[in-house]
Amino acid sequence: MTLIMEKRLVSKQTTIILLFTAAIMIMAIGLWLNPIPQPQAYHNFADQRTVLAIANGLNVISNLPFVLAGMWGLYILSFPTKIGFVDKREKWPWIGVSIGLMLTGIGSSYYHLMPDNSRLVWDRLPMTITFMSLVAALLCERINLRLGLCLWPFLIAIGFIAVFMWKASEWRGASDLRFYIGLQIFTIVVMLIMLFAPSPYTRTRDLAIVAVCYGLAIGFERMDHPIYTFSGGIISGHTLKHLTAGLAGAWLIRMIWKRKIVKTLPIRKNHA
């Protein structure tokens, strides 16, 4: 059988060039920029109310969407009849995405119960599992299965290194988030590039929704205190960040659940 790819604006070869160029540019810009320190008041969140006897309640409880999205992903990926893959090995990075989402919810909840840098590590490490597993999943589906699977553990290792580089910079007293921020930007850029790449599946446009949701989440995070003040103390920007980023994760799982393989046709053999 031969696979008919969903028509897009760029070829697979062009996609590879764009991905490589994006990685080099993000790395170069990161090296060119001065260190990006974590704000001194980062752990001073706007909403510090105790809710249901939970310290910083809404910032803890709002992580539930991550856990639910991850559980949903693991559930549907455990049944071959619920999701169709061109090659069943493509599911492994998506399992990584699902596990990453679950661990992000758990790690972020742990952090927000008593925010400090040591706990923040357990918030950020699972996020890199999600980011890098998503990149690997898209590489498997749209570039090359073997390449994506081979790069997957290395991508996760790079994510862990980014977190530990930030943590080491805190120990040195010279906080620097460049590498960690670069990974997040690269993940969003990968999703946007893949919008225009050939795909064996429908629903590629869902990646745009995921990218927009995560972009909004970053914006809400930076507007934590103003949103809390504007809402009259009802909800903070950081809580909205969790809800919006959780929606992005759930939308990814929804995408692989609802999408279809574009089309397969029998290979025509030429007879001499």
Backbone as CSV, one residue per row, in Angstrom:
resi,resn,N_x,N_y,N_z,CA_x,CA_y,CA_z,C_x,C_y,C_z
1,MET,0.843,-1.196,0.000,0.000,0.000,0.000,0.882,1.252,0.000
2,THR,0.391,2.287,-0.637,1.111,3.563,-0.613,0.206,4.620,0.000
3,LEU,0.799,5.517,0.740,0.036,6.508,1.479,-0.082,7.796,0.684
4,ILE,-1.299,8.322,0.595,-1.530,9.617,-0.046,-1.514,10.673,1.051
5,MET,-0.511,11.553,1.025,-0.358,12.540,2.082,-1.336,13.690,1.897
6,GLU,-1.785,14.259,3.024,-2.632,15.445,2.975,-1.849,16.581,2.313
7,LYS,-2.466,17.246,1.362,-1.775,18.293,0.612,-1.466,19.495,1.502
8,ARG,-0.233,19.969,1.408,0.199,21.135,2.166,1.016,22.042,1.264
9,LEU,1.456,23.173,1.820,2.133,24.183,1.017,3.597,23.871,0.759
10,VAL,4.226,23.085,1.617,5.652,22.820,1.457,5.905,21.316,1.407
11,SER,7.003,20.938,0.776,7.372,19.530,0.672,8.045,19.062,1.956
12,LYS,8.245,17.750,2.045,8.934,17.196,3.205,10.363,17.734,3.287
13,GLN,11.013,17.840,2.136,12.387,18.348,2.116,12.452,19.796,2.622
14,THR,11.490,20.612,2.176,11.448,22.001,2.630,11.162,22.071,4.125
15,THR,10.303,21.181,4.602,9.992,21.130,6.033,11.243,20.862,6.853
16,ILE,12.054,19.910,6.401,13.301,19.584,7.101,14.214,20.804,7.158
17,ILE,14.315,21.513,6.032,15.158,22.715,5.981,14.634,23.777,6.948
18,LEU,13.312,23.962,6.978,12.716,24.954,7.874,12.954,24.600,9.339
19,LEU,12.802,23.321,9.674,13.019,22.888,11.059,14.468,23.109,11.476
20,PHE,15.380,22.729,10.589,16.806,22.884,10.889,17.162,24.361,11.028
21,THR,16.624,25.183,10.120,16.889,26.624,10.168,16.340,27.240,11.447
22,ALA,15.122,26.822,11.822,14.510,27.349,13.048,15.351,27.001,14.267
23,ALA,15.827,25.751,14.326,16.646,25.327,15.466,17.929,26.147,15.553
24,ILE,18.581,26.343,14.407,19.829,27.109,14.387,19.583,28.568,14.773
25,MET,18.509,29.154,14.246,18.220,30.562,14.533,17.888,30.775,16.006
26,ILE,17.070,29.883,16.570,16.711,30.018,17.986,17.951,29.873,18.859
27,MET,18.812,28.926,18.492,20.048,28.732,19.247,20.958,29.955,19.129
28,ALA,21.075,30.478,17.905,21.947,31.637,17.680,21.440,32.867,18.426
29,ILE,20.126,33.093,18.370,19.549,34.242,19.075,19.747,34.093,20.578
30,GLY,19.565,32.850,21.075,19.767,32.607,22.498,21.187,32.907,22.944
31,LEU,22.157,32.521,22.112,23.558,32.792,22.446,23.879,34.277,22.344
32,TRP,23.205,34.962,21.424,23.447,36.393,21.221,22.855,37.238,22.345
33,LEU,21.699,36.812,22.859,21.039,37.573,23.916,21.821,37.498,25.225
34,ASN,21.634,38.505,26.038,22.152,38.448,27.398,21.340,37.431,28.200
35,PRO,21.889,36.905,29.289,21.123,35.967,30.119,19.755,36.522,30.497
36,ILE,18.752,35.654,30.480,17.393,36.050,30.853,17.133,35.525,32.261
37,PRO,17.207,36.383,33.270,17.048,35.906,34.647,15.591,35.638,34.990
38,GLN,15.388,34.707,35.889,14.048,34.499,36.421,13.741,35.656,37.368
39,PRO,12.568,36.296,37.241,12.253,37.437,38.105,12.372,37.081,39.585
40,GLN,12.860,38.029,40.369,13.029,37.790,41.802,11.703,37.436,42.474
41,ALA,10.618,38.036,41.962,9.306,37.818,42.582,8.516,36.717,41.878
42,TYR,9.206,35.827,41.161,8.510,34.809,40.363,7.551,33.987,41.213
43,HIS,7.969,33.638,42.431,7.150,32.761,43.277,6.061,33.522,44.038
44,ASN,6.020,34.828,43.869,5.027,35.649,44.565,3.781,35.789,43.696
45,PHE,2.973,34.742,43.656,1.801,34.723,42.783,0.689,35.598,43.346
46,ALA,-0.126,36.105,42.451,-1.192,37.025,42.853,-2.212,36.351,43.763
47,ASP,-2.625,35.154,43.398,-3.668,34.452,44.150,-3.019,33.446,45.101
48,GLN,-2.991,33.788,46.378,-2.400,32.907,47.383,-3.438,32.428,48.390
49,ARG,-4.698,32.441,47.969,-5.774,32.026,48.868,-5.750,30.522,49.116
50,THR,-6.155,30.143,50.311,-6.346,28.732,50.636,-7.761,28.344,50.222
51,VAL,-7.877,27.302,49.433,-9.174,26.837,48.937,-9.316,25.356,49.268
52,LEU,-10.415,25.000,49.931,-10.649,23.606,50.332,-9.465,23.066,51.139
53,ALA,-8.943,23.913,52.004,-7.807,23.571,52.869,-6.525,23.317,52.085
54,ILE,-6.478,23.774,50.826,-5.285,23.615,49.985,-4.607,24.971,49.851
55,ALA,-3.344,25.044,50.252,-2.597,26.292,50.118,-2.474,26.670,48.646
56,ASN,-2.609,27.960,48.350,-2.568,28.435,46.956,-3.549,27.629,46.097
57,GLY,-4.743,27.464,46.639,-5.712,26.501,46.134,-5.983,26.500,44.645
58,LEU,-6.327,27.665,44.077,-6.697,27.672,42.665,-5.510,27.377,41.760
59,ASN,-4.317,27.806,42.157,-3.135,27.503,41.351,-2.767,26.021,41.427
60,VAL,-3.218,25.345,42.474,-3.011,23.895,42.577,-4.103,23.148,41.817
61,ILE,-5.352,23.478,42.120,-6.489,22.756,41.533,-6.547,22.935,40.020
62,SER,-6.112,24.097,39.528,-6.185,24.365,38.084,-5.231,23.499,37.274
63,ASN,-4.413,22.683,37.936,-3.558,21.730,37.221,-4.300,20.451,36.843
64,LEU,-5.526,20.306,37.344,-6.290,19.092,37.062,-6.458,18.818,35.570
65,PRO,-6.679,19.839,34.708,-6.806,19.555,33.271,-5.599,18.829,32.675
66,PHE,-4.389,19.123,33.158,-3.216,18.405,32.664,-3.320,16.915,32.980
67,VAL,-3.679,16.624,34.223,-3.768,15.227,34.652,-4.855,14.499,33.873
68,LEU,-6.010,15.140,33.721,-7.117,14.512,32.999,-6.774,14.299,31.530
69,ALA,-6.123,15.289,30.913,-5.728,15.145,29.502,-4.744,13.998,29.340
70,GLY,-3.775,13.897,30.251,-2.808,12.806,30.182,-3.452,11.447,30.376
71,MET,-4.379,11.351,31.328,-5.090,10.087,31.559,-5.922,9.713,30.340
72,TRP,-6.562,10.703,29.742,-7.352,10.455,28.531,-6.456,9.914,27.425
73,GLY,-5.298,10.552,27.246,-4.370,10.098,26.216,-3.915,8.667,26.438
74,LEU,-3.527,8.341,27.670,-3.073,6.978,27.962,-4.199,5.970,27.755
75,TYR,-5.422,6.385,28.087,-6.567,5.475,27.923,-6.809,5.142,26.457
76,ILE,-6.911,6.171,25.614,-7.239,5.886,24.217,-6.066,5.247,23.478
77,LEU,-4.839,5.541,23.922,-3.674,4.940,23.267,-3.488,3.478,23.651
78,SER,-4.160,3.051,24.714,-4.040,1.651,25.134,-4.981,0.735,24.364
79,PHE,-5.868,1.330,23.538,-6.798,0.541,22.734,-6.545,0.816,21.254
80,PRO,-5.989,-0.146,20.524,-5.669,0.062,19.099,-6.867,0.483,18.260
81,THR,-8.076,0.082,18.687,-9.262,0.395,17.890,-9.712,1.847,18.046
82,LYS,-9.213,2.543,19.070,-9.664,3.907,19.328,-8.886,4.943,18.523
83,ILE,-7.647,4.627,18.150,-6.815,5.550,17.378,-6.128,4.780,16.267
84,GLY,-6.203,5.322,15.048,-5.526,4.691,13.928,-4.197,5.355,13.641
85,PHE,-3.162,4.545,13.493,-1.841,5.043,13.118,-1.403,4.375,11.824
86,VAL,-0.685,5.118,11.004,-0.103,4.529,9.800,0.830,3.396,10.195
87,ASP,1.609,3.624,11.239,2.487,2.606,11.816,2.273,2.649,13.327
88,LYS,1.965,1.521,13.922,1.607,1.504,15.342,2.733,2.002,16.245
89,ARG,3.969,2.018,15.743,5.084,2.533,16.549,4.990,4.043,16.749
90,GLU,4.185,4.706,15.923,4.013,6.153,16.077,3.360,6.521,17.404
91,LYS,2.727,5.561,18.053,2.015,5.875,19.296,2.956,6.164,20.466
92,TRP,4.198,5.672,20.402,5.070,5.780,21.572,5.367,7.219,21.979
93,PRO,5.737,8.105,21.058,5.921,9.501,21.493,4.638,10.133,22.032
94,TRP,3.481,9.712,21.502,2.222,10.238,22.026,1.967,9.730,23.436
95,ILE,2.416,8.525,23.734,2.369,8.051,25.120,3.248,8.948,25.986
96,GLY,4.415,9.334,25.436,5.284,10.275,26.152,4.600,11.604,26.400
97,VAL,3.872,12.107,25.400,3.117,13.354,25.571,2.106,13.208,26.706
98,SER,1.385,12.092,26.711,0.348,11.860,27.723,0.945,11.749,29.120
99,ILE,2.031,10.992,29.239,2.700,10.875,30.538,3.230,12.239,30.977
100,GLY,3.793,12.987,30.030,4.295,14.322,30.342,3.200,15.241,30.856
101,LEU,2.016,15.175,30.237,0.898,15.998,30.693,0.491,15.635,32.113
102,MET,0.381,14.333,32.385,0.024,13.897,33.734,1.049,14.376,34.756
103,LEU,2.320,14.160,34.451,3.377,14.544,35.387,3.471,16.059,35.545
104,THR,3.141,16.795,34.477,3.124,18.255,34.578,2.083,18.704,35.594
105,GLY,0.892,18.111,35.526,-0.151,18.451,36.489,0.258,18.127,37.915
106,ILE,0.879,16.957,38.096,1.310,16.539,39.433,2.468,17.415,39.919
107,GLY,3.458,17.622,39.048,4.623,18.415,39.431,4.278,19.861,39.718
108,SER,3.389,20.433,38.902,2.993,21.820,39.110,2.191,21.972,40.401
109,SER,1.348,20.988,40.695,0.591,21.022,41.952,1.538,20.974,43.145
110,TYR,2.524,20.091,43.067,3.529,19.978,44.128,4.261,21.306,44.314
111,TYR,4.614,21.932,43.216,5.316,23.217,43.284,4.453,24.290,43.922
112,HIS,3.198,24.392,43.497,2.360,25.494,43.951,1.907,25.347,45.399
113,LEU,2.021,24.163,45.975,1.705,24.015,47.395,2.681,24.811,48.259
114,MET,3.921,24.918,47.799,4.949,25.671,48.527,5.997,26.151,47.521
115,PRO,5.701,27.209,46.776,6.552,27.617,45.649,7.975,28.008,46.052
116,ASP,8.943,27.348,45.442,10.340,27.749,45.538,11.091,27.102,44.376
117,ASN,12.349,27.450,44.203,13.106,26.960,43.051,13.311,25.449,43.068
118,SER,13.495,24.873,44.253,13.727,23.429,44.315,12.499,22.662,43.854
119,ARG,11.323,23.153,44.187,10.091,22.495,43.735,9.785,22.827,42.282
120,LEU,10.226,23.992,41.832,9.955,24.394,40.452,10.608,23.443,39.446
121,VAL,11.710,22.826,39.844,12.356,21.830,38.977,11.365,20.737,38.597
122,TRP,10.543,20.300,39.564,9.597,19.199,39.324,8.361,19.651,38.565
123,ASP,8.221,20.940,38.386,7.201,21.500,37.497,7.728,21.524,36.065
124,ARG,8.970,21.951,35.907,9.518,22.171,34.568,10.007,20.889,33.887
125,LEU,10.532,19.943,34.642,11.008,18.701,34.013,9.899,17.985,33.238
126,PRO,8.706,17.778,33.832,7.642,17.111,33.067,7.201,17.894,31.834
127,MET,7.274,19.224,31.915,6.897,20.027,30.753,7.816,19.738,29.574
128,THR,9.109,19.540,29.866,10.034,19.239,28.769,9.754,17.862,28.178
129,ILE,9.277,16.924,29.006,8.880,15.613,28.469,7.752,15.796,27.463
130,THR,6.780,16.631,27.821,5.653,16.890,26.919,6.120,17.574,25.640
131,PHE,6.900,18.643,25.776,7.371,19.392,24.604,8.151,18.494,23.641
132,MET,9.150,17.812,24.173,10.053,17.043,23.320,9.389,15.786,22.761
133,SER,8.459,15.198,23.510,7.711,14.052,22.975,6.811,14.490,21.829
134,LEU,6.241,15.695,21.943,5.412,16.222,20.857,6.248,16.449,19.606
135,VAL,7.426,17.042,19.770,8.310,17.244,18.617,8.643,15.902,17.974
136,ALA,8.974,14.900,18.793,9.303,13.572,18.265,8.110,12.951,17.550
137,ALA,6.905,13.116,18.113,5.704,12.556,17.489,5.469,13.157,16.109
138,LEU,5.634,14.463,15.991,5.426,15.125,14.702,6.500,14.736,13.695
139,LEU,7.732,14.541,14.167,8.797,14.069,13.275,8.482,12.667,12.768
140,CYS,8.005,11.802,13.651,7.653,10.430,13.255,6.593,10.425,12.162
141,GLU,5.582,11.262,12.329,4.436,11.243,11.428,4.689,11.963,10.107
142,ARG,5.459,13.028,10.157,5.550,13.895,8.984,6.913,13.919,8.307
143,ILE,7.939,13.416,8.989,9.278,13.408,8.395,9.760,11.981,8.186
144,ASN,10.057,11.288,9.276,10.557,9.919,9.168,10.364,9.219,10.503
145,LEU,9.708,8.072,10.476,9.392,7.346,11.705,10.644,6.984,12.489
146,ARG,11.600,6.383,11.812,12.810,5.937,12.507,13.585,7.118,13.081
147,LEU,13.655,8.203,12.315,14.353,9.398,12.794,13.697,9.935,14.062
148,GLY,12.371,10.045,14.036,11.653,10.569,15.194,11.848,9.721,16.433
149,LEU,11.777,8.392,16.258,11.948,7.492,17.400,13.373,7.535,17.940
150,CYS,14.348,7.633,17.041,15.753,7.690,17.473,16.063,8.995,18.202
151,LEU,15.469,10.096,17.717,15.735,11.395,18.327,14.980,11.601,19.633
152,TRP,13.898,10.880,19.821,13.017,11.100,20.973,13.761,11.118,22.318
153,PRO,14.515,10.066,22.672,15.215,10.114,23.968,16.240,11.239,24.048
154,PHE,16.872,11.560,22.929,17.850,12.643,22.930,17.163,13.993,23.128
155,LEU,15.987,14.155,22.522,15.234,15.393,22.700,14.826,15.573,24.160
156,ILE,14.356,14.485,24.787,13.982,14.564,26.201,15.208,14.892,27.051
157,ALA,16.341,14.280,26.711,17.581,14.572,27.442,17.947,16.049,27.319
158,ILE,17.773,16.612,26.120,18.046,18.037,25.917,17.116,18.881,26.788
159,GLY,15.845,18.454,26.882,14.898,19.162,27.740,15.331,19.150,29.196
160,PHE,15.770,17.985,29.668,16.242,17.881,31.052,17.468,18.763,31.271
161,ILE,18.375,18.750,30.293,19.582,19.578,30.396,19.207,21.053,30.506
162,ALA,18.187,21.469,29.735,17.754,22.870,29.785,17.299,23.251,31.190
163,VAL,16.545,22.349,31.832,16.068,22.633,33.191,17.233,22.666,34.173
164,PHE,18.136,21.698,34.051,19.263,21.647,34.982,20.238,22.804,34.753
165,MET,20.336,23.279,33.509,21.164,24.465,33.251,20.579,25.684,33.950
166,TRP,19.244,25.819,33.901,18.614,26.919,34.633,18.871,26.780,36.132
167,LYS,18.674,25.554,36.666,18.862,25.336,38.102,20.305,25.618,38.511
168,ALA,21.256,25.191,37.693,22.670,25.449,37.986,22.962,26.947,37.977
169,SER,22.305,27.661,37.061,22.514,29.116,37.009,21.983,29.792,38.275
170,GLU,20.907,29.236,38.845,20.387,29.769,40.108,21.387,29.527,41.237
171,TRP,21.998,28.355,41.256,23.006,28.053,42.282,24.188,29.009,42.188
172,ARG,24.533,29.385,40.945,25.670,30.292,40.746,25.305,31.741,41.057
173,GLY,24.031,31.995,41.254,23.578,33.357,41.499,23.488,34.190,40.241
174,ALA,23.407,33.515,39.082,23.313,34.220,37.793,22.208,33.571,36.963
175,SER,20.978,33.714,37.426,19.820,33.050,36.823,19.751,33.276,35.313
176,ASP,19.493,32.189,34.571,19.461,32.275,33.105,18.466,31.259,32.554
177,LEU,17.413,31.761,31.928,16.343,30.920,31.385,16.413,30.764,29.871
178,ARG,17.471,31.216,29.241,17.503,31.244,27.777,17.252,29.874,27.151
179,PHE,17.938,28.855,27.615,17.830,27.529,27.011,16.423,26.969,27.192
180,TYR,15.874,27.125,28.392,14.534,26.607,28.678,13.472,27.337,27.852
181,ILE,13.578,28.654,27.770,12.636,29.427,26.956,12.776,29.048,25.487
182,GLY,14.015,28.848,25.043,14.252,28.454,23.654,13.556,27.161,23.286
183,LEU,13.534,26.193,24.220,12.851,24.924,23.946,11.354,25.131,23.752
184,GLN,10.755,25.989,24.573,9.325,26.258,24.427,9.033,26.930,23.086
185,ILE,9.866,27.902,22.732,9.677,28.593,21.456,9.838,27.612,20.300
186,PHE,10.847,26.749,20.381,11.082,25.779,19.310,9.888,24.848,19.143
187,THR,9.293,24.407,20.248,8.125,23.520,20.159,6.971,24.204,19.442
188,ILE,6.716,25.467,19.771,5.644,26.208,19.104,5.960,26.381,17.623
189,VAL,7.211,26.713,17.309,7.619,26.890,15.912,7.463,25.586,15.140
190,VAL,7.820,24.461,15.754,7.660,23.157,15.092,6.200,22.926,14.735
191,MET,5.290,23.199,15.665,3.866,23.015,15.378,3.420,23.894,14.216
192,LEU,3.880,25.129,14.197,3.484,26.044,13.120,4.049,25.601,11.775
193,ILE,5.298,25.132,11.759,5.889,24.635,10.509,5.128,23.412,10.016
194,MET,4.761,22.525,10.936,4.072,21.295,10.556,2.675,21.551,9.999
195,LEU,2.138,22.747,10.239,0.851,23.105,9.637,0.923,23.086,8.118
196,PHE,2.103,23.354,7.581,2.272,23.475,6.137,2.980,22.269,5.529
197,ALA,3.292,21.279,6.359,4.012,20.096,5.889,3.037,18.995,5.488
198,PRO,3.429,18.118,4.567,2.575,16.985,4.202,2.296,16.109,5.421
199,SER,1.058,15.667,5.559,0.677,14.840,6.704,-0.162,13.655,6.249
200,PRO,0.056,12.478,6.835,-0.787,11.329,6.504,-2.111,11.350,7.253
201,TYR,-2.338,12.403,8.049,-3.544,12.472,8.869,-4.325,13.753,8.602
202,THR,-5.617,13.698,8.912,-6.456,14.891,8.890,-6.245,15.677,10.186
203,ARG,-6.919,16.806,10.295,-6.956,17.630,11.507,-5.617,18.288,11.845
204,THR,-4.776,18.494,10.846,-3.505,19.176,11.096,-3.726,20.576,11.658
205,ARG,-4.825,21.229,11.259,-5.083,22.596,11.728,-5.239,22.670,13.246
206,ASP,-5.522,21.540,13.875,-5.620,21.540,15.336,-4.315,21.984,15.988
207,LEU,-3.199,21.781,15.296,-1.913,22.221,15.837,-1.885,23.735,16.023
208,ALA,-2.569,24.458,15.136,-2.632,25.917,15.265,-3.387,26.304,16.534
209,ILE,-4.467,25.589,16.828,-5.242,25.862,18.042,-4.385,25.609,19.276
210,VAL,-3.635,24.516,19.247,-2.754,24.185,20.373,-1.703,25.276,20.562
211,ALA,-1.091,25.713,19.458,-0.061,26.755,19.536,-0.636,28.061,20.073
212,VAL,-1.831,28.434,19.616,-2.465,29.668,20.083,-2.792,29.568,21.572
213,CYS,-3.339,28.427,21.986,-3.676,28.235,23.404,-2.435,28.356,24.279
214,TYR,-1.343,27.748,23.831,-0.134,27.817,24.653,0.443,29.234,24.649
215,GLY,0.346,29.909,23.509,0.784,31.301,23.463,-0.022,32.172,24.415
216,LEU,-1.341,31.951,24.461,-2.191,32.680,25.403,-1.804,32.365,26.843
217,ALA,-1.483,31.094,27.089,-1.088,30.690,28.441,0.143,31.463,28.906
218,ILE,1.109,31.614,28.014,2.316,32.374,28.355,1.954,33.832,28.653
219,GLY,1.047,34.391,27.845,0.604,35.761,28.080,-0.105,35.913,29.417
220,PHE,-0.987,34.965,29.745,-1.691,35.006,31.027,-0.710,34.931,32.195
221,GLU,0.323,34.103,32.041,1.321,33.969,33.105,1.990,35.311,33.393
222,ARG,2.305,36.047,32.342,2.983,37.332,32.519,2.039,38.412,33.057
223,MET,0.733,38.175,32.949,-0.255,39.147,33.426,-0.928,38.657,34.705
224,ASP,-0.226,37.877,35.485,-0.795,37.252,36.682,-1.461,38.274,37.601
225,HIS,-0.715,39.245,38.065,-1.251,40.235,39.012,-2.278,41.167,38.373
226,PRO,-2.027,41.727,37.171,-3.045,42.600,36.572,-4.388,41.905,36.355
227,ILE,-4.369,40.642,35.925,-5.630,39.923,35.701,-6.351,39.700,37.025
228,TYR,-5.597,39.388,38.063,-6.201,39.174,39.386,-6.866,40.458,39.879
229,THR,-6.194,41.575,39.667,-6.754,42.868,40.074,-7.974,43.219,39.228
230,PHE,-7.856,43.035,37.918,-8.951,43.370,36.998,-10.194,42.527,37.277
231,SER,-9.992,41.262,37.656,-11.131,40.368,37.908,-11.724,40.555,39.300
232,GLY,-11.173,41.489,40.048,-11.679,41.712,41.397,-11.316,40.591,42.349
233,GLY,-10.196,39.944,42.087,-9.746,38.864,42.961,-10.448,37.542,42.724
234,ILE,-11.111,37.417,41.582,-11.811,36.162,41.281,-10.847,35.120,40.733
235,ILE,-10.022,35.524,39.784,-9.105,34.578,39.149,-7.818,35.314,38.766
236,SER,-6.717,34.603,38.815,-5.422,35.215,38.494,-4.956,34.790,37.112
237,GLY,-3.971,35.513,36.611,-3.408,35.152,35.311,-2.752,33.785,35.339
238,HIS,-2.141,33.424,36.467,-1.456,32.131,36.527,-2.453,30.976,36.513
239,THR,-3.581,31.155,37.177,-4.622,30.123,37.113,-5.133,29.978,35.688
240,LEU,-5.342,31.107,35.012,-5.763,31.058,33.611,-4.703,30.393,32.744
241,LYS,-3.433,30.620,33.085,-2.357,29.959,32.346,-2.513,28.449,32.427
242,HIS,-2.739,27.927,33.639,-2.902,26.482,33.797,-4.090,25.965,32.989
243,LEU,-5.199,26.676,33.063,-6.403,26.217,32.366,-6.214,26.238,30.853
244,THR,-5.564,27.288,30.347,-5.367,27.411,28.901,-4.335,26.415,28.392
245,ALA,-3.237,26.247,29.132,-2.230,25.259,28.734,-2.793,23.846,28.854
246,GLY,-3.632,23.615,29.868,-4.288,22.314,29.994,-5.208,22.044,28.818
247,LEU,-5.909,23.103,28.362,-6.753,22.973,27.175,-5.911,22.620,25.959
248,ALA,-4.721,23.227,25.842,-3.825,22.903,24.721,-3.468,21.424,24.737
249,GLY,-3.148,20.899,25.926,-2.827,19.480,26.035,-4.008,18.598,25.682
250,ALA,-5.190,18.962,26.181,-6.390,18.181,25.882,-6.717,18.229,24.396
251,TRP,-6.456,19.381,23.756,-6.745,19.506,22.324,-5.817,18.617,21.496
252,LEU,-4.579,18.464,21.955,-3.667,17.535,21.276,-4.217,16.115,21.310
253,ILE,-4.669,15.707,22.494,-5.220,14.353,22.627,-6.482,14.217,21.783
254,ARG,-7.307,15.255,21.782,-8.517,15.242,20.955,-8.157,15.107,19.484
255,MET,-7.068,15.772,19.073,-6.640,15.714,17.674,-6.333,14.283,17.251
256,ILE,-5.519,13.568,18.045,-5.155,12.209,17.634,-6.334,11.249,17.777
257,TRP,-7.303,11.598,18.619,-8.481,10.753,18.794,-9.439,10.882,17.610
258,LYS,-9.604,12.105,17.090,-10.606,12.347,16.057,-10.065,12.290,14.628
259,ARG,-8.760,12.398,14.458,-8.216,12.466,13.108,-8.322,11.117,12.399
260,LYS,-8.188,11.163,11.083,-8.243,9.963,10.254,-7.007,9.898,9.365
261,ILE,-6.648,8.677,8.988,-5.597,8.513,7.986,-6.163,8.996,6.664
262,VAL,-5.393,9.794,5.939,-5.927,10.461,4.750,-6.440,9.466,3.731
263,LYS,-5.576,8.606,3.231,-6.003,7.664,2.200,-4.871,6.703,1.892
264,THR,-5.206,5.483,1.595,-4.207,4.529,1.120,-4.664,3.923,-0.190
265,LEU,-3.733,3.693,-1.081,-4.023,3.093,-2.375,-3.040,1.957,-2.621
266,PRO,-3.438,0.944,-3.339,-2.497,-0.131,-3.652,-1.380,0.359,-4.561
267,ILE,-0.179,-0.155,-4.325,0.959,0.194,-5.167,0.819,-0.496,-6.516
268,ARG,0.999,0.271,-7.571,0.933,-0.293,-8.917,2.307,-0.801,-9.319
269,LYS,2.377,-2.034,-9.678,3.650,-2.617,-10.086,3.800,-2.528,-11.596
270,ASN,4.971,-2.102,-12.013,5.264,-2.043,-13.444,5.780,-3.399,-13.908
271,HIS,5.184,-3.912,-14.949,5.604,-5.205,-15.490,6.400,-4.984,-16.768
272,ALA,7.542,-5.605,-16.825,8.389,-5.466,-18.020,7.740,-6.145,-19.200
